[in-house]
Amino acid sequence: MTALSQHMCNFLHEHLPRDRQASRHTCDSYAYTFQLLVCFAARELKKQPSSLSLEELDAPLILSFLQHLEKERKNTPQTRNARLAAIKSFFRFLEYRLPSCLDQARQIHAIPAKKTTEALIAYLALTEVQALLDAPDPNTREGIRDRAMLHLAFAAGLRVSELIGLRLDQLEMHPHPMIHVLGKGRRERVLPLWKETATALRSWLNLRKHCPVPEVFLNARGAPLTR
């Protein structure tokens, strides 16, 4: 029987961040997938998680795990598919390092993703957007920060992870305000900022001043914000 722990550690701590250059949020999401899977497998097989072997994570167990996600944890099909993608990625990693698991990997790769319906994305009217931007109190530190975050998220179309992970060295305020964003899938883009956005951002930077952390937006303790 093949020990599971070492292969899983190599995948999460070396392959994803080093070889795939996956973002911290992707690594965290994959790690949580395997936390759920290992706990489920241990409960089903009545074993300690540390005693699980790679061979026990076969296609029938993976299918049972996916059903558990939807029926007991009430996950959406999109979340179920994301967990399955993480598991398939792990077995793709193993194919090149452990030839004995090729048939097991083939069966797991054959598990289909569940079809989903894409809902139409709603949008806000201009007056609604302005009301949202004006909601934070401009007379408080948190209000000035939140106002800058909302302006920047709206003007640049940033994901939450991109917004809270934005660093000072990714800002350029002179001569023309712009930000350099490293987004999902290591995609880079440089975005100019509107005048109103630059004004809101400068107001926050004047309050933030010389905090030692590199992230632009900080919590009340002067630490980076989390999701």
Buried (B, 14 or more C-beta within 10 A) or exposed (E): EBEBBEBBEBBBEEBBBEEBEBBEBBBEBBBEBBEBBBEBBBEEBEEEBEEBBBEBBBBEBBBEBBEBBBEEEEBEBEBBBBBBBBBBBBBBBBBEEBEEBEEBBEBBBEBEBEEEEEEEEEEEEEEEEEEEBEEBEEEEEEBBBBBBBBBBBBBBEBEEBBBBBBBEEBBBEEEEBBBBBBBEEEEEEEBEBBEEBBBBBEBBBEEBEEEEEEBBBBEEEEEBBEE
